[in-house]
């Protein structure tokens, strides 16, 4: 199976993978569907249903900025999602932001508390800096250009805090929330048709199931890394993420609320819900440890939960 990154702007670029600069080129020319979103009820997370940002307050949209962008709807400039893990810190996919030049990164808008992208509701903040895990030689652990990239995570430090409630990552004692068979939720504004340049206006949610690693290993081979990747499928092979959902949250319910367990990374290039998809394993020991250390250092906040019990 061929996998593609699930960022908006990759419709014709699946074969070359993760060059996000192409998203900005495509986003500048996006047009078409009705901004009301009512005529596009089937668009976004495949077979998902409409939801409210109030139900998922940590959900944020990454929106391209730059000269002349103020008159263009945020819906047409949206390209990825993210999760607020501290008031001034957003977790997203590395392939969403790794290739951005400093000017593009500085003009990026993070929008919180908005259900419909075309509205003016919610709060906004600019990005102060981008942080990504590095190896001992100083190189990024994430390597673009791969069909199945490991360490597909990045943190965006914001210029000003957002008022929304952050979400905590599932801790080591809450690992039951990530066990195969666990029912989880994913949210985003992405598309279902890989040739469609415009995603959903309204935030959507869909159920997913954590699958055994062997399922994704069978499809992706040795490039599937169990320490940094999480295998997912629809409860009946009928739901999935699609382009534009990249970087968004995958959450599981525990006794104390919701926990973040994954970051939407890549999947079938045709967004076929029967095919498994892969998230960056945000709740895994390797990635969770880096996120925790970085969040404490830059925000003074421990983003990891510890006292929740997984649902049956």
Phi, psi and omega in degrees: 000139176266132180250151177227152177293143184261047172260145174297140180105001183255014186306313184257011187237021183301320184294333180257006163080255205243031182275094187292339179304330178296330179298320181291326177295315181290320183297329181296335182250013183288140177195168173135271192295157180297126182293347179293332180082345184290328180278000184238036188299334182273353184280155179100199183321127190299124180059024174278177179236156179296144180217181181242145177298336179295334179279340181227067191297339180281346182293130175231159176251138173262120187235130180292139178249217178104173183302135176077002184280344185299332181269358181258135181304142177301331179298323182279347180253356179290140178219341180206168176245177177197176180231133176281116179251351169208163184302333182239025185217126181244133174262128178217185179276141179299322184293347176284328191231351187299326185265003182289135173287160180306321180294323179289321180295319182291333180270353181298137177251135174253119184249128182238150174073027182240120178279313179254123185296332182281352180276177177250016183283170175084193183235157181231155172208154174267168182264131178270319180201161179244133180235132179222145181296142180237157175271184185296334180276356179094357178278150177297138175292328174284132177237113179293162179094355179265145177289338180223077187285133173276160178054044182277063180221153175208151175249137176247117178274129187269154179288329175219146181295150174259150185280350184291157179282122179289166175249147177264149175284149175295130181274177182301323181283352181250022185296344177299336180290345183251005183292147176307135183098347180294135176269129186226175181232144174232146184226153178171178180246021187287186184252170173249331179265115184297347177265358181271126183273350185243124180276191181288145174282328184258142177297137180238157178226146177215150176278145176225166176232134175289125181257158175300145180304329183300331181295312180283330177297324179297324184273327185252350179075209185291346180291343175282120184249116186295334182286333185238004182229152182231129183267134186223155173207168177285153181305327178229030183067030187234003178225151180193168170272169179212187183302136182096347178271351183308143178083349184284168185278142166245121188235151178234145180271132172239179186297337182257006180135209181263148176232141176279127180239341183209164177233121184305126187239290183208167182188199181298132183294341177260009177057036180288118184292345178286331182280144177290155174236171186231134173249153168292133187278080184297333181267000177286155186305317185294305183289317180301320180297316179295316180299315182298312181299318182291317180297318179296321182290317187264336183239348182070022183237133172271111186271012186253132176278169183208343191247012181267151176247135183295148176290153178299000000 
